[in-house]
Amino acid sequence: MTLPTALENADGPRAIDTHAHQPTSEFLHDAGGQMMQDAADRFGADLETDTYENMIAEYREAGVGRAVLLGWDAETNTGNPPVPNDYVAEVRDEHDDFFIGFGSVDPLKDDCVEEAIRCVEDLDLSGFKFQQIAQGFDPSDPEHDELFATIEDLGVPVVFHGGNSTLGACSAGGRGLKIKYGNPMLIDDVAAEHPDLQILIAHPAFPWEKEQLAICQQKGNVYMDLSGWMPRYIDEQVVHYAKSLLSDKVMFGTDYPMIEPEPWLSQFAELDLSEEIQRKLLWENAEEFFGL
């Protein structure tokens, strides 16, 4: 395995994966349903389940010391059951030296604000994940303002999906999922109206990479990660900004288990980034963002 120089010189596993899902049936089969199978079929992946012990061992062998484990609730729009927030907290508690637990609330549910408060105050989860395409909502719509104001007051960050989604890929009508909700310009409204809300846009936001870069440059409370894409396929302008103007605002992520850490990091090593930039992208920016 070819490790990035920064990891070769690190004292133990240091990288932080900002974007990991459960390798178990709770996410891959129950919450994901047929739309997840569509994505796997399109990209030649499998949906075989695994244990958290194997997942953590795989990460540590690749030089990764922590991972953000994301909740999932898109029940209203998809009809699929959520990955329960209590389950995320239980897994986090069992492996608290590795996982950072992020909850999920369905913005279309009447109790989303109350559930957000419970996630932080009762379950001690560290933030929230939104997948606007799967959840079928426009984050800039004023009807969601109370939810984001509440999370802002709770003082925890949020992860928004950015760009297209492979969920429902090549199925008739994309299983009804609408990719317009992945446009990061909708997140810009949230960032402007909630300046104390720390926002991480997941994935290079194809086909809106330039819009994403512009928002990250203009909004001090907006960051992005590189998850969901193998490094060879990340837009050259994104890489250019990551090693220059936005070197303090870009982070490493995989989208596990769809993308695994070892092959991602091997390709990342090919980008010819300085060790200083590698350290920022692989763990220093995440340590600051998540308060580690």
WODA-V886050 format. One record per residue. RES is the residue in one small letter. SS is DSSP state (~ for helix, > for strand, _ for the rest). PHI is phi as a letter, one per 30 degrees, with the letter a starting at -180 (999 if undefined). D_LAST is the distance of its C-alpha to the last C-alpha in whole Angstrom. Layout:
# WODA-V886050
RES | SS | PHI | D_LAST
RES | SS | PHI | D_LAST
This chain:
# WODA-V886050
m | _ | 999 | 28
t | _ | c | 27
l | _ | c | 23
p | _ | e | 22
t | ~ | e | 22
a | ~ | d | 19
l | ~ | d | 18
e | ~ | d | 21
n | _ | c | 20
a | _ | d | 17
d | _ | d | 17
g | _ | i | 16
p | _ | d | 15
r | _ | b | 12
a | > | d | 12
i | > | b | 10
d | > | d | 13
t | > | d | 12
h | > | a | 16
a | > | b | 17
h | _ | c | 20
q | _ | d | 22
p | _ | d | 24
t | _ | c | 26
s | ~ | d | 29
e | ~ | e | 27
f | ~ | c | 26
l | ~ | d | 29
h | ~ | c | 32
d | ~ | d | 32
a | ~ | d | 29
g | _ | d | 30
g | ~ | h | 34
q | ~ | d | 36
m | ~ | d | 34
m | ~ | d | 32
q | ~ | d | 35
d | ~ | e | 36
a | ~ | d | 33
a | ~ | d | 33
d | ~ | d | 37
r | ~ | d | 36
f | ~ | c | 34
g | _ | i | 35
a | _ | c | 32
d | _ | c | 33
l | _ | c | 32
e | _ | d | 32
t | _ | d | 29
d | _ | b | 27
t | _ | c | 25
y | ~ | d | 22
e | ~ | d | 22
n | ~ | d | 24
m | ~ | e | 21
i | ~ | d | 19
a | ~ | d | 21
e | ~ | d | 22
y | ~ | d | 18
r | ~ | d | 18
e | ~ | d | 21
a | _ | d | 20
g | _ | j | 17
v | > | c | 15
g | > | c | 12
r | > | b | 10
a | > | b | 12
v | > | d | 12
l | > | c | 15
l | > | c | 17
g | _ | d | 20
w | > | a | 23
d | _ | b | 26
a | _ | b | 29
e | ~ | d | 31
t | ~ | d | 34
n | ~ | d | 34
t | ~ | c | 34
g | _ | i | 36
n | _ | d | 33
p | _ | d | 31
p | _ | d | 28
v | > | d | 25
p | _ | d | 25
n | ~ | d | 21
d | ~ | d | 22
y | ~ | d | 22
v | ~ | e | 19
a | ~ | d | 18
e | ~ | d | 20
v | ~ | d | 19
r | ~ | e | 15
d | ~ | d | 17
e | ~ | d | 19
h | _ | b | 16
d | _ | d | 13
d | _ | d | 12
f | _ | b | 12
f | > | c | 12
i | > | c | 10
g | > | d | 13
f | > | c | 14
g | > | d | 18
s | _ | b | 21
v | _ | b | 24
d | _ | d | 27
p | _ | d | 28
l | _ | c | 32
k | _ | c | 32
d | _ | d | 33
d | _ | c | 30
c | ~ | d | 27
v | ~ | d | 26
e | ~ | d | 27
e | ~ | d | 25
a | ~ | d | 22
i | ~ | d | 22
r | ~ | d | 22
c | ~ | e | 19
v | ~ | d | 17
e | ~ | d | 19
d | _ | c | 20
l | _ | c | 18
d | _ | h | 15
l | _ | d | 14
s | _ | c | 11
g | > | l | 13
f | > | b | 17
k | > | c | 18
f | > | c | 22
q | _ | b | 24
q | ~ | d | 27
i | ~ | d | 30
a | ~ | d | 30
q | ~ | d | 29
g | _ | i | 32
f | _ | b | 31
d | _ | c | 31
p | _ | d | 28
s | _ | d | 30
d | _ | d | 32
p | ~ | e | 32
e | ~ | d | 33
h | ~ | c | 29
d | ~ | d | 28
e | ~ | d | 28
l | ~ | d | 25
f | ~ | d | 23
a | ~ | d | 24
t | ~ | d | 23
i | ~ | d | 19
e | ~ | e | 19
d | ~ | d | 20
l | ~ | d | 17
g | _ | i | 15
v | _ | c | 13
p | > | d | 13
v | > | b | 16
v | > | c | 17
f | > | c | 20
h | > | d | 23
g | _ | b | 24
g | _ | j | 28
n | _ | d | 30
s | _ | b | 30
t | _ | d | 31
l | _ | e | 32
g | _ | i | 35
a | _ | e | 36
c | _ | i | 40
s | _ | d | 41
a | ~ | e | 43
g | ~ | i | 42
g | ~ | h | 38
r | ~ | h | 39
g | ~ | i | 39
l | _ | d | 35
k | _ | c | 35
i | ~ | d | 33
k | ~ | e | 34
y | ~ | d | 31
g | ~ | d | 28
n | _ | d | 29
p | _ | d | 26
m | ~ | d | 29
l | ~ | d | 29
i | ~ | d | 25
d | ~ | e | 26
d | ~ | d | 28
v | ~ | d | 25
a | ~ | d | 23
a | ~ | d | 26
e | ~ | d | 26
h | _ | b | 23
p | _ | d | 21
d | _ | c | 18
l | _ | d | 17
q | _ | d | 15
i | > | b | 16
l | > | c | 16
i | > | d | 19
a | > | d | 19
h | _ | i | 22
p | _ | d | 24
a | _ | d | 26
f | _ | e | 29
p | _ | c | 32
w | _ | c | 30
e | ~ | e | 28
k | ~ | d | 30
e | ~ | d | 29
q | ~ | d | 25
l | ~ | d | 25
a | ~ | d | 27
i | ~ | d | 25
c | ~ | d | 22
q | ~ | d | 23
q | ~ | d | 25
k | _ | c | 22
g | _ | d | 19
n | _ | c | 17
v | > | b | 18
y | > | b | 16
m | > | b | 18
d | > | b | 17
l | _ | c | 20
s | _ | d | 20
g | _ | i | 23
w | _ | b | 25
m | _ | d | 26
p | ~ | e | 25
r | ~ | d | 29
y | ~ | c | 30
i | _ | d | 27
d | _ | e | 29
e | ~ | d | 30
q | ~ | d | 29
v | ~ | d | 26
v | ~ | d | 25
h | ~ | e | 27
y | ~ | d | 25
a | ~ | d | 21
k | _ | c | 23
s | _ | b | 24
l | _ | d | 24
l | _ | c | 20
s | _ | d | 19
d | _ | c | 16
k | _ | b | 16
v | > | c | 16
m | > | b | 14
f | _ | d | 15
g | _ | a | 16
t | _ | c | 19
d | _ | i | 21
y | > | e | 21
p | _ | c | 24
m | _ | d | 26
i | _ | b | 24
e | _ | c | 23
p | ~ | d | 21
e | ~ | d | 23
p | ~ | d | 26
w | ~ | d | 23
l | ~ | d | 22
s | ~ | d | 25
q | ~ | d | 26
f | ~ | e | 23
a | ~ | d | 25
e | ~ | d | 28
l | ~ | d | 27
d | _ | h | 27
l | _ | c | 24
s | _ | d | 23
e | ~ | d | 21
e | ~ | d | 19
i | ~ | d | 19
q | ~ | e | 18
r | ~ | d | 15
k | ~ | d | 14
l | ~ | d | 15
l | ~ | d | 14
w | ~ | a | 10
e | ~ | d | 10
n | ~ | d | 10
a | ~ | d | 8
e | ~ | e | 5
e | ~ | d | 6
f | ~ | d | 8
f | ~ | c | 6
g | _ | i | 4
l | _ | d | 0
